[in-house]
């Protein structure tokens, strides 16, 4: 039985995709309907003039997500908590299964490099060679979902209170903040500049500061 995206992830995808009951062309010129449904996900094929109801859009989203949930579960070989799984399903739903399977993000994650995921997510913000602010915002939100702690439950690990932890380091926070602010060139590495960037700007970035405080509280517990 394949794992399903959690409520946090489902609601986030609805917000990021937006709902359109009439077919439209997205920023890349792809015909889309509902919550980001395209021909790549199967029937119905969005074409000009196609309309669906709100209920149909909800059912279509849940149906579409099944193949992306399956792709994440089959290709990720390390334990994921519920929010990490949800973040990857959202990412895969947005970029496509083939792109996810061939991504450096997946390769690094399967090497147990959990902290590389936020940085790798922030590399997928371009459309037709140009940075798209909507994609920057979505990747930052997915990265924020990734670092939120929840119970581990996957095909490889039984549900438990053990959590997969991602440290509050410049490698994690820096790329999220920098990409959202257009300073991506300073976001990689772990030197003094990266520390200064991450922790100076984190105060203006809700997800980063929330996780940093939470992480410190866990260490002191």
C-alpha positions in Angstrom: 0.0 0.0 0.0 1.4 3.3 -1.0 1.8 6.2 1.3 -0.4 9.3 0.9 0.5 12.9 1.2 -0.5 14.5 4.6 -3.0 17.3 5.1 -0.3 19.9 5.3 1.0 18.9 1.9 -2.4 18.6 0.3 -3.5 22.0 1.5 -0.1 23.6 0.5 -0.4 22.2 -3.1 -3.9 23.6 -3.4 -2.6 27.0 -2.3 0.5 26.9 -4.5 -1.3 25.6 -7.6 -4.4 27.7 -7.2 -7.8 26.6 -8.4 -9.0 27.2 -12.0 -12.1 25.5 -13.1 -11.6 26.7 -16.7 -8.7 25.5 -18.7 -5.8 28.0 -19.1 -2.2 28.2 -20.2 0.4 28.4 -17.4 3.6 30.4 -17.4 5.2 27.8 -19.6 2.3 27.7 -22.1 1.0 24.3 -20.9 -2.7 23.9 -20.8 -3.8 23.4 -17.2 -7.0 23.0 -15.2 -8.1 22.4 -11.6 -5.2 22.4 -9.1 -2.4 22.3 -11.7 -3.7 19.3 -13.7 -2.0 18.9 -17.1 -2.0 16.3 -19.9 1.1 14.8 -18.4 -1.0 13.5 -15.5 -3.5 11.9 -17.8 -7.3 12.3 -18.4 -9.0 14.7 -18.8 -6.7 16.4 -21.3 -7.0 20.2 -20.7 -7.9 22.1 -23.8 -9.3 25.5 -24.5 -12.9 25.7 -23.4 -12.8 22.8 -20.9 -14.5 23.4 -17.6 -14.9 21.3 -14.4 -16.7 21.7 -11.1 -15.0 22.3 -7.7 -15.8 18.7 -6.6 -14.3 17.4 -9.8 -11.1 19.5 -9.2 -10.7 18.0 -5.7 -11.1 14.5 -6.9 -8.8 15.1 -9.9 -6.0 16.4 -7.6 -6.2 13.4 -5.3 -6.2 11.1 -8.3 -3.3 12.9 -10.0 -1.2 12.9 -6.8 -1.2 9.1 -6.6 1.4 8.6 -9.3 3.6 11.3 -7.7 3.2 9.8 -4.2 4.2 6.4 -5.7 7.2 7.9 -7.5 8.5 9.4 -4.3 8.0 6.3 -2.3 9.6 4.0 -4.9 12.6 6.2 -5.5 13.6 7.6 -2.1 15.5 4.9 -0.2 15.9 6.7 3.1 13.3 7.3 5.8 11.1 10.4 5.5 8.8 12.0 8.0 5.3 13.1 6.8 6.2 16.6 5.9 9.4 15.6 4.1 7.4 13.2 2.0 4.8 15.9 1.4 7.4 18.4 0.3 8.9 15.9 -2.2 5.4 15.0 -3.6 4.7 18.7 -4.2 8.1 19.2 -5.8 7.6 16.1 -8.1 4.0 17.2 -9.0 5.5 20.5 -10.1 8.6 19.4 -12.0 7.5 15.9 -13.2 8.5 12.4 -12.3 11.3 12.1 -14.8 13.0 15.3 -13.6 12.7 14.1 -10.0 14.2 10.7 -10.7 17.2 12.2 -12.5 17.7 15.0 -10.0 20.8 15.7 -7.9 18.3 16.3 -5.1 17.3 12.6 -5.1 20.8 11.4 -5.5 22.0 13.4 -2.5 19.0 12.4 -0.4 19.6 8.7 -1.1 23.1 9.3 0.2 21.4 10.4 3.5 22.3 14.0 2.8 19.0 15.4 4.2 20.5 18.9 4.6 21.2 19.2 0.9 17.5 19.1 0.0 16.6 22.7 0.7 19.5 23.9 -1.4 18.6 21.6 -4.2 15.0 22.6 -4.2 16.0 26.2 -4.6 17.8 25.4 -7.9 14.4 24.6 -9.5 13.1 28.2 -9.9 13.5 28.8 -13.6 11.1 28.5 -16.5 12.4 28.9 -20.1 15.7 30.1 -18.7 14.3 32.8 -16.5 13.7 32.9 -12.7 10.0 32.9 -11.9 9.1 34.5 -8.5 6.2 32.1 -8.1 8.6 29.2 -8.3 11.0 30.8 -5.9 8.1 31.2 -3.4 7.0 27.6 -3.9 10.4 26.1 -3.5 11.0 28.2 -0.3 7.6 27.0 1.0 8.5 23.3 0.1 11.9 23.8 1.9 10.1 25.1 4.9 7.8 22.1 4.9 10.8 19.9 4.6 12.5 21.1 7.8 9.3 20.8 9.9 9.5 17.8 12.2 6.9 15.0 12.3 6.7 11.3 13.0 8.7 8.9 10.7 6.5 6.5 8.8 7.5 4.9 5.5 7.8 1.6 3.8 11.1 1.1 5.5 10.5 2.5 9.0 7.6 1.8 11.3 5.8 4.8 12.7 7.6 6.1 15.8 8.4 9.2 17.7 11.9 9.2 16.3 12.4 12.2 14.0 14.6 12.8 11.0 16.4 16.0 11.9 17.9 18.6 9.7 20.3 20.9 11.4 19.8 24.7 11.4 23.0 25.4 9.4 23.8 27.9 6.6 23.5 25.1 4.1 19.9 24.6 5.1 18.6 28.1 5.9 20.9 30.1 3.6 19.7 28.8 0.2 16.0 29.4 1.2 16.6 32.9 2.3 19.0 33.9 -0.4 17.0 32.5 -3.3 13.9 34.3 -2.0 15.9 37.6 -1.8 17.9 37.2 -5.0 21.2 36.6 -3.3 21.7 33.0 -4.5 25.3 33.4 -5.3 26.2 33.8 -1.6 24.1 30.9 -0.4 26.4 27.9 -0.8 29.1 26.7 1.5 29.7 27.1 5.3 32.1 30.0 5.7 31.7 33.3 7.6 29.8 35.0 4.8 27.3 32.1 4.6 26.8 32.2 8.4 26.3 35.9 8.4 23.9 35.8 5.5 21.8 33.0 7.0 21.5 34.4 10.5 21.2 38.1 9.5 18.4 37.5 7.1 16.6 34.7 9.0 14.8 37.2 11.1 12.9 38.3 8.1 12.1 34.8 7.0 9.4 33.1 9.1 10.1 29.5 8.3 13.8 29.8 8.9 13.5 31.5 12.3 10.8 29.2 13.4 13.0 26.2 12.8 16.1 27.7 14.2 14.4 28.4 17.5 12.8 25.0 17.6 16.2 23.3 16.9 17.9 25.2 19.7 15.1 24.3 22.1 15.5 20.6 21.2 19.3 20.8 21.9 18.7 22.4 25.3 15.9 19.9 26.3 
